[in-house]
Amino acid sequence: MPPVDLRSDTVTRPTDAMREAGLRAPVGDDVMGDDPSVNALQERLAGELGFAAGLFVPSGTQSNLLALMAHCERGDEYLVGMDAHTYKYEGGGAAVLGSIQPQPIVNAPDGTLPLDAVAAAIKPAGDPHFARTRLLALENTWHGRVLPLPYLAQARELAKTNGLAYHLDGARLFNAAVAGGTTAAHIASHFDSVSVCLSKGLGAPVGSVLLGTHELIDKARRWRKVLGGGWRQAGQLAAMASHALDHHVARLADDHRRAKQLADALAALPDVQVDAPQTNLVFITVPDGRQAALAARLREEGVLISAGRGPRIRLVTHLDVDDDGLARAIAAFRGFFG
């Protein structure tokens, strides 16, 4: 049997129907704007989420970087969560490649950035001692948690009042919408730009789309080329992503259900602490020093996890984890801790 891979929702493999959609896709040179499948995907997401334009790019990391470089100039800064992906897990690209300074703010337990801390971090306009604060960046979901809609509106008002652009790293935007009982368009409506990842819960093999105004996307397209992200006959990938949007959004509720089942089962085990999940990410804490042994034992049982240096471990349900796989994973955990 194939392993039950709980390391990430990026490990999903294209379904047969998705592969077929890619094989049948009309293609062209996307750098020249000639790929009809890429253009259809960009126009579709822009229209559905309420933006003027979109740009299909290889990764969520690049999509966020393009947004930062399009919103900001050299010497500007963006306000971002201390544990946000754009700050902590994207190689420092904004600083390295964009000369944009991050101003990290400690996330609250629910993933929000306290608005008083955001306001205090905005630098005085015109003072040459400081970088120019230009952008507020949020992430939804954040560690699997859904940012409250009223908070998004309040943060938007704060950004607008202070002349800041407002960007969302929506790598798991559709998870947030499904779990929150709302639409991706409603969440996106608060922001000036949104990055949507297609290769996580939606199960496409690769790609993200950056959404914004025509001006922002024109800037991002130029930076994409500078960064080596311009691609040619990308329509096959775009068609697979479009298939995912057609067929894999509503089923995210299954991932969330399985995450809760996994969390409930693990919470009953000795020596395991579990954070109640809201979406498809389950965080557990095991006794320090046992992570490597746990990962090795689970691998022997055909279950893959990512065990880092600390006692906290992230488990992720996704398209390739069905009910049988979930049962196998739970049995393997019970075998180790039981």
Residue, then its C-alpha position, 0 to 999 in steps of 0.5 A: m500500500p502507498p504510505v499515508d503521508l501526513r507531512s503536508d498537503t503539498v504532497t498530493r498527486p494529480t487525480d486521473a481526471m486532472r491529468e486528463a484535463g492537462l493532456r487536453a489543454p490548449v497551450g501557447d507561450d505564456v510569457m507572450g500572453d498566448d497561453p489560452s489555458v493560463n489566461a482562462l485560469q487567471e481571468r477566472l480566479a480574478g473574476e470569482l474573487g473580485f479582482a481586475a487581473g491575475l498572474f499564474v506563477p510557479s509557487g506561493t513563495q514567488s506569488n507573495l514575493l511578487a506582491l511585496m515587490a509590486h506594492c513596495e519599493r527599495g527601502d520600504e517596509y511591510l508589517v507581518g506576523m512573526d510566524a507568518h510564512t512570508y516572513k519566516y519560511e520564504g527565505g527572506g526573499a523580500a529583504v534579499l531580492g526586494s530590499i524591503q524590510p520586514q517589521p515582524i509583529v507577534n501573532a496572537p494565538d488566533g493568528t491575528l496581529p493585534l491592531d494596537a501593535v500594528a498601529a504602533a509599528i507604523k513609522p512616522a511619514g517623512d522621517p528619514h530615520f525609518a523605513r517607509t511603512r507601505l504594506l500590511a500582510l496577513e495569512n489565512t489560514w494561519h497554522g490552520r486557524v481561520l482569521p475572523l471576518p470582523y478582524l479582517a475588516q478592522a485591519r483593512e480600515l486601519a491599513k486604509t487610514n494609514g495609507l497602507a496596502y493590504h495583502l493576503d497570503g491565502a495559501r489555504l484561502f479555500n480552507a478558510a472559506v469552507a471552515g468559516g462557512t463563507t466564500a473565498a470572494h468574501i474573504a478576498s474582498h477586504f484585500d488589495s492583493v491575494s495570493v492563492c495556492l493551488s497545489k495544497g488542499l486543492g491538489a493541483p501539481v504546482g502553481s499559485v495565482l496572484l490577484g490584484t489591480h491591473e497596475l499591480i499585476d503588470k508590475a508583478r509580471r515584470w518581476r516574475k520575468v526578472l526572477g526567472g519565473g516566466w514560463r512558456q507552455a504552462g497551460q497544461l498546469a493551468a488546466m489541471a489547476s482549473h480542474a481542481l477549482d471545479h472539483h476539489v473545493a467543496r471536498l475540503a470539508d472532508d479533510h477538515r472532518r478527518a483532521k478532527q477525527l485524527a485530533d480526537a483519536l490522538a488526544a486520547l493517547p497518553d503523553v500526547q497533547v493536541d490543539a483542536p483543529q479548525t481546518n486540515l492542520v493538526f498540531i500535536t506535542v509529544p514528549d521531547g526527545r521522542q520525535a525521531a523515534l515516533a517518526a521512525r516507528l510510523r515510517e515502518e508502519g507506512v505513515l509519514i510525518s515531519a518531526g522537527r527539532g521541537p516537541r510540536i509536530r504538524l499533521v496534515t490531512h489532504l486529498d490523498v488521505d482517505d478514511d482507510g489511510l486515516a485509520r492506518a495512521i491512528a492505529a500506528f500512533r496507538g501502537f507507539f503510545g499505547 
